[in-house]
Amino acid sequence: MPNSDDKFLIEFGARLQKLRTAKKLSTREFAYKAEISHSSVGRLEAGETNPTLTTLIKLAEALEVDMNTLTGKK
């Protein structure tokens, strides 16, 4: 059974993918725009890795959303 951190990462990954596809960006295009590696995007969307604050900022900027939208937290 996943713990709360695992659950958050899985939900975050699904939200990230939904936001990315809503912008009609491929994973490669998004990675370039966010200045992170293509493989990092894949790991984040799969909920396999915990992003740093710097990465969260880059993701939000690349998607043109605020941090609350990106993380699903209010």
Secondary structure as GFF3:
##gff-version 3
##sequence-region A 1 74
A	DSSP	alpha_helix	4	22	.	.	.	ID=ss1
A	DSSP	alpha_helix	27	34	.	.	.	ID=ss2
A	DSSP	alpha_helix	38	45	.	.	.	ID=ss3
A	DSSP	alpha_helix	53	63	.	.	.	ID=ss4
A	DSSP	alpha_helix	67	71	.	.	.	ID=ss5
###
